[in-house]
Amino acid sequence: MPSGSSTDVQIEWRAPVSDDELVELTTSHGGTPEVGWWDRVRPHSLGWVSARTEDGRLVGFVNVAWDGGDHAFLIDTKTRPSHQGRGVGTAVVAHAVTQARAAGCEWLFVDFEPPLARFYLDACGFRATPAGLIHLTD
């Protein structure tokens, strides 16, 4: 891989990640973080994948929620803008796929906005399926 690729980061399953780090990572790409979110969500996760630079800076993340059985769900995939386009996001998702499979999950779901279709469908190998959605705050 070229310099600046995902090989320049350490990809880990269930490594410590603080709420403050996720707030900062979310802010870095223009997201609207909610302080305390990670501390509330973490106990319901099958696991999560983090990507860190050599100096320990969090540059990628994805959470794997699950139903306690054979269904897992990717949520909150994030890559720091300085590391986008280098394979970090794809590597984080690939590691999540491996770990969900190892945990005995049969299905891994993800939902996304249309601009992210190339990432999830082409780069990460998901396939499009019919799904239903109710927006509960309408």
Backbone as JSON, one array per atom type, in Angstrom:
{
  "sequence": "MPSGSSTDVQIEWRAPVSDDELVELTTSHGGTPEVGWWDRVRPHSLGWVSARTEDGRLVGFVNVAWDGGDHAFLIDTKTRPSHQGRGVGTAVVAHAVTQARAAGCEWLFVDFEPPLARFYLDACGFRATPAGLIHLTD",
  "N": [[0.83, -1.18, 0.0], [0.37, 2.35, -0.59], [2.28, 5.07, 0.9], [0.87, 6.48, 3.83], [-1.32, 4.88, 3.96], [-3.77, 2.43, 5.13], [-2.08, 0.74, 6.43], [-0.54, 2.26, 8.03], [-1.77, 2.57, 10.42], [-2.95, 1.24, 13.53], [-5.15, -1.34, 13.84], [-7.71, -2.36, 15.92], [-9.71, -4.6, 17.88], [-12.18, -4.06, 20.22], [-10.53, -2.44, 21.78], [-9.62, 0.0, 24.27], [-11.56, 2.94, 24.04], [-12.32, 6.26, 24.47], [-15.14, 8.3, 25.45], [-14.64, 11.02, 25.06], [-12.71, 10.92, 23.03], [-14.25, 9.92, 20.9], [-16.12, 11.96, 20.6], [-14.41, 14.0, 19.73], [-13.42, 12.85, 17.34], [-15.79, 12.63, 15.85], [-16.49, 15.34, 15.63], [-14.36, 16.15, 14.06], [-14.98, 15.51, 11.42], [-17.14, 17.05, 10.87], [-19.44, 16.16, 12.09], [-22.14, 15.95, 14.5], [-21.57, 15.56, 17.6], [-22.67, 13.77, 20.54], [-22.17, 14.27, 23.78], [-21.31, 11.78, 26.08], [-22.55, 9.75, 24.75], [-21.09, 7.41, 23.88], [-20.47, 6.14, 26.29], [-23.01, 5.34, 27.09], [-23.8, 3.62, 25.01], [-21.83, 1.63, 24.61], [-22.08, -0.67, 26.44], [-23.99, -2.21, 25.11], [-22.89, -3.22, 22.88], [-21.59, -5.64, 20.61], [-19.0, -5.41, 19.96], [-16.31, -3.21, 18.96], [-14.37, -1.47, 16.54], [-11.28, 0.08, 16.39], [-9.08, 2.47, 14.92], [-5.85, 3.56, 15.1], [-3.24, 6.0, 14.99], [0.35, 5.83, 15.01], [1.11, 7.45, 17.13], [-1.05, 7.2, 18.78], [-3.4, 8.52, 18.2], [-6.87, 8.57, 17.56], [-8.2, 7.62, 14.55], [-10.03, 6.23, 13.1], [-13.12, 4.38, 13.34], [-15.65, 2.01, 14.17], [-18.75, 0.85, 15.38], [-20.14, -2.22, 16.5], [-23.15, -3.25, 16.92], [-25.56, -5.56, 18.33], [-28.03, -8.21, 18.36], [-27.77, -10.03, 20.33], [-27.77, -12.53, 19.34], [-27.73, -13.9, 16.2], [-27.61, -11.66, 14.55], [-25.96, -8.77, 13.6], [-25.04, -5.3, 13.6], [-23.67, -2.65, 11.86], [-22.73, 0.46, 13.01], [-22.18, 3.96, 13.19], [-19.76, 4.39, 11.72], [-16.68, 5.92, 11.31], [-14.18, 8.01, 9.95], [-11.33, 9.93, 10.31], [-10.98, 13.01, 8.6], [-8.36, 13.59, 7.62], [-7.4, 11.08, 7.11], [-9.05, 9.85, 5.34], [-9.78, 8.1, 2.31], [-7.59, 6.47, 2.28], [-7.89, 3.85, 2.86], [-8.47, 3.28, 5.48], [-11.1, 3.34, 6.6], [-12.27, 1.2, 5.19], [-10.64, -0.88, 6.1], [-11.27, -0.89, 8.83], [-14.0, -1.59, 8.76], [-13.77, -4.12, 7.53], [-12.43, -5.52, 9.53], [-14.39, -5.49, 11.5], [-16.32, -7.09, 10.25], [-14.96, -9.56, 10.21], [-14.73, -10.04, 13.0], [-17.43, -10.1, 13.82], [-18.3, -12.34, 12.44], [-16.65, -14.28, 13.68], [-17.77, -14.24, 16.19], [-20.02, -15.67, 15.82], [-22.14, -14.59, 14.47], [-24.6, -14.51, 11.92], [-25.55, -12.67, 10.12], [-24.7, -9.4, 9.01], [-25.63, -6.16, 9.18], [-26.02, -2.93, 7.63], [-26.96, 0.45, 7.43], [-27.21, 3.36, 5.37], [-26.66, 6.64, 3.99], [-27.34, 7.65, 0.61], [-24.94, 8.84, -0.65], [-22.9, 7.31, 0.47], [-22.99, 4.82, -0.63], [-21.15, 3.74, -2.54], [-18.91, 3.33, -0.91], [-19.82, 1.42, 1.08], [-21.09, -0.63, -0.48], [-19.41, -1.16, -2.73], [-16.6, -0.89, -1.88], [-16.6, -2.19, 0.63], [-18.09, -4.51, 0.35], [-20.78, -5.06, 1.0], [-24.18, -5.91, 0.17], [-26.96, -4.58, -1.58], [-30.21, -4.55, -0.21], [-33.78, -4.97, 0.13], [-35.38, -2.91, 2.52], [-37.04, -1.69, 5.47], [-38.14, 1.36, 7.03], [-38.92, 3.52, 9.66], [-39.25, 6.82, 10.49], [-38.94, 7.99, 13.54], [-39.14, 10.46, 14.76], [-40.78, 12.1, 13.34]],
  "CA": [[0.0, 0.0, 0.0], [1.15, 3.57, -0.61], [2.47, 5.77, 2.16], [-0.37, 7.09, 4.28], [-2.4, 3.92, 3.81], [-4.26, 1.85, 6.38], [-1.0, 0.04, 7.13], [0.07, 3.22, 8.94], [-2.57, 2.63, 11.63], [-3.17, 0.0, 14.27], [-6.57, -1.69, 13.87], [-7.93, -3.23, 17.09], [-11.06, -4.99, 18.3], [-12.52, -3.82, 21.62], [-9.5, -1.68, 22.51], [-10.24, 1.14, 24.95], [-11.86, 4.18, 23.32], [-13.06, 7.11, 25.4], [-16.2, 9.15, 24.92], [-14.01, 12.26, 24.59], [-12.08, 10.66, 21.73], [-15.29, 9.8, 19.87], [-16.64, 13.31, 20.38], [-13.42, 14.72, 18.92], [-13.4, 12.24, 16.01], [-17.04, 13.02, 15.19], [-16.35, 16.75, 15.32], [-13.34, 16.34, 13.02], [-15.54, 15.41, 10.07], [-18.34, 17.87, 10.77], [-20.58, 15.54, 12.74], [-22.67, 16.58, 15.7], [-21.45, 14.54, 18.66], [-23.44, 13.88, 21.77], [-21.32, 13.91, 24.91], [-21.86, 10.7, 26.88], [-23.13, 8.73, 23.88], [-20.34, 6.16, 23.87], [-20.61, 5.49, 27.59], [-24.34, 4.7, 27.13], [-23.94, 2.62, 23.94], [-20.81, 0.58, 24.71], [-22.52, -1.94, 27.05], [-24.89, -2.93, 24.21], [-22.14, -3.56, 21.68], [-20.82, -6.87, 20.48], [-17.63, -4.9, 19.99], [-16.03, -2.04, 18.14], [-13.05, -1.48, 15.93], [-10.64, 1.39, 16.39], [-7.85, 2.64, 14.15], [-5.03, 4.61, 15.74], [-1.92, 6.27, 14.44], [1.46, 5.4, 15.86], [1.12, 8.26, 18.35], [-2.24, 6.88, 19.56], [-4.58, 9.33, 17.81], [-7.98, 7.83, 16.98], [-8.48, 8.11, 13.2], [-11.11, 5.44, 12.53], [-13.94, 3.71, 14.34], [-16.99, 1.52, 13.87], [-19.38, 0.09, 16.45], [-20.91, -3.38, 16.06], [-24.26, -3.57, 17.83], [-26.11, -6.87, 17.97], [-29.26, -8.62, 19.03], [-27.45, -11.1, 21.26], [-27.87, -13.79, 18.6], [-26.98, -14.0, 14.95], [-27.71, -10.43, 13.78], [-25.11, -7.67, 14.04], [-25.34, -4.06, 12.9], [-22.61, -1.64, 11.86], [-23.2, 1.82, 13.21], [-21.23, 5.01, 13.55], [-18.47, 4.31, 11.05], [-16.08, 7.25, 11.24], [-12.77, 8.13, 9.6], [-10.86, 11.31, 10.37], [-10.77, 13.5, 7.23], [-6.94, 13.49, 7.23], [-7.09, 9.68, 6.8], [-10.01, 9.33, 4.37], [-9.19, 7.77, 1.01], [-6.36, 5.71, 2.49], [-8.22, 2.47, 3.19], [-8.7, 3.11, 6.92], [-12.5, 2.97, 6.81], [-12.45, -0.15, 4.65], [-9.96, -1.82, 7.01], [-12.04, -0.95, 10.08], [-15.2, -2.37, 8.48], [-13.35, -5.5, 7.28], [-12.14, -6.14, 10.83], [-15.69, -5.69, 12.14], [-16.91, -8.26, 9.59], [-14.24, -10.74, 10.72], [-15.05, -10.27, 14.4], [-18.84, -10.5, 13.92], [-18.33, -13.75, 11.99], [-16.02, -15.08, 14.72], [-18.7, -14.28, 17.33], [-21.13, -16.55, 15.47], [-23.23, -13.88, 13.79], [-24.87, -14.96, 10.55], [-25.85, -11.5, 9.3], [-24.19, -8.09, 9.41], [-26.42, -5.14, 8.49], [-25.62, -1.53, 7.71], [-27.75, 1.37, 6.63], [-26.37, 4.5, 5.02], [-27.17, 7.63, 3.05], [-26.91, 7.33, -0.75], [-23.55, 9.15, -1.01], [-21.98, 6.32, 1.01], [-23.22, 3.52, -1.28], [-19.9, 3.22, -3.13], [-18.06, 2.83, 0.17], [-20.34, 0.19, 1.69], [-21.4, -1.69, -1.45], [-18.26, -1.48, -3.58], [-15.35, -1.07, -1.15], [-16.72, -3.08, 1.79], [-18.69, -5.78, -0.04], [-22.18, -5.25, 1.36], [-25.08, -5.92, -0.99], [-28.2, -3.86, -1.35], [-31.39, -5.38, 0.06], [-34.94, -4.16, 0.53], [-35.47, -2.71, 3.97], [-38.07, -0.76, 5.88], [-37.66, 2.37, 7.97], [-39.87, 4.5, 10.19], [-38.59, 7.94, 11.16], [-39.73, 8.09, 14.77], [-39.28, 11.83, 15.26], [-41.7, 12.85, 12.46]],
  "C": [[0.87, 1.25, 0.0], [1.31, 4.17, 0.78], [1.19, 6.48, 2.54], [-1.56, 6.15, 4.17], [-2.81, 3.37, 5.16], [-3.18, 1.07, 7.11], [-0.28, 0.96, 8.11], [-0.7, 3.35, 10.25], [-2.7, 1.25, 12.24], [-4.67, -0.21, 14.36], [-6.77, -2.67, 15.01], [-9.41, -3.44, 17.36], [-11.19, -4.79, 19.79], [-11.4, -3.18, 22.43], [-10.18, -0.48, 23.17], [-10.37, 2.35, 24.02], [-12.7, 5.02, 24.27], [-14.16, 7.89, 24.68], [-15.61, 10.45, 24.37], [-13.35, 12.06, 23.23], [-13.11, 10.56, 20.61], [-15.96, 11.14, 19.59], [-15.69, 14.07, 19.46], [-13.37, 14.17, 17.5], [-14.64, 12.65, 15.22], [-16.98, 14.48, 14.77], [-15.39, 16.97, 14.16], [-13.89, 16.25, 11.61], [-16.89, 16.11, 9.95], [-19.58, 17.26, 11.37], [-21.01, 16.32, 13.97], [-22.64, 15.56, 16.83], [-22.36, 14.83, 19.84], [-22.56, 13.38, 22.91], [-22.03, 12.84, 25.74], [-22.43, 9.56, 26.07], [-22.39, 7.4, 24.01], [-20.46, 5.42, 25.2], [-21.97, 4.8, 27.74], [-24.43, 3.52, 26.17], [-23.03, 1.41, 24.14], [-21.3, -0.72, 25.36], [-23.43, -2.79, 26.16], [-24.19, -3.43, 22.95], [-21.59, -4.98, 21.74], [-19.35, -6.51, 20.58], [-17.51, -3.68, 19.11], [-14.62, -2.19, 17.61], [-12.52, -0.05, 15.96], [-9.41, 1.33, 15.51], [-7.1, 3.81, 14.75], [-3.71, 4.77, 15.01], [-0.87, 5.79, 15.44], [1.51, 6.18, 17.17], [-0.16, 8.11, 19.18], [-3.48, 7.67, 19.2], [-5.62, 8.46, 17.12], [-8.32, 8.43, 15.61], [-9.58, 7.32, 12.51], [-11.83, 4.67, 13.6], [-15.18, 3.14, 13.68], [-17.47, 0.71, 15.06], [-20.16, -1.07, 15.85], [-21.93, -3.68, 17.16], [-24.79, -4.94, 17.44], [-27.36, -7.17, 18.76], [-29.02, -9.72, 20.05], [-27.49, -12.47, 20.62], [-27.05, -13.74, 17.33], [-27.09, -12.78, 14.05], [-26.83, -9.36, 14.41], [-25.35, -6.48, 13.11], [-24.14, -3.12, 12.98], [-23.25, -0.28, 12.07], [-22.01, 2.72, 13.55], [-19.83, 4.81, 12.98], [-17.92, 5.72, 10.88], [-14.61, 7.12, 10.83], [-12.4, 9.6, 9.62], [-10.57, 11.8, 8.95], [-9.32, 13.39, 6.75], [-6.56, 12.08, 6.81], [-8.1, 9.06, 5.83], [-9.3, 9.09, 3.03], [-7.91, 6.97, 1.1], [-6.63, 4.25, 2.86], [-8.5, 2.23, 4.66], [-10.13, 2.66, 7.18], [-12.79, 1.55, 6.34], [-11.82, -1.18, 5.58], [-10.73, -1.98, 8.32], [-13.3, -1.8, 9.88], [-14.84, -3.84, 8.26], [-13.05, -6.22, 8.6], [-13.43, -6.4, 11.61], [-16.39, -6.91, 11.56], [-16.28, -9.54, 10.14], [-14.65, -11.06, 12.15], [-16.52, -10.67, 14.6], [-19.0, -11.96, 13.49], [-17.77, -14.66, 13.08], [-16.91, -15.23, 15.95], [-19.92, -15.14, 17.04], [-22.31, -15.85, 14.81], [-23.37, -14.41, 12.37], [-25.06, -13.78, 9.61], [-25.22, -10.25, 9.89], [-24.9, -7.04, 8.54], [-25.73, -3.78, 8.59], [-26.63, -0.71, 6.93], [-26.92, 2.63, 6.45], [-27.11, 5.41, 4.07], [-26.62, 7.31, 1.66], [-25.47, 7.71, -1.11], [-22.52, 8.13, -0.5], [-22.13, 4.94, 0.36], [-21.95, 2.95, -1.87], [-18.98, 2.65, -2.05], [-18.56, 1.48, 0.68], [-20.55, -0.94, 0.68], [-20.18, -2.1, -2.25], [-17.01, -1.8, -2.76], [-15.45, -2.12, -0.05], [-17.44, -4.39, 1.5], [-20.1, -6.05, 0.45], [-23.0, -5.34, 0.08], [-26.37, -5.22, -0.6], [-29.34, -4.85, -1.14], [-32.57, -4.47, 0.33], [-34.97, -4.04, 2.05], [-36.61, -1.73, 4.25], [-37.53, 0.19, 6.93], [-38.84, 3.24, 8.39], [-39.07, 5.57, 10.89], [-39.42, 8.3, 12.38], [-39.89, 9.52, 15.29], [-40.15, 12.69, 14.36], [-42.98, 13.17, 13.19]]
}
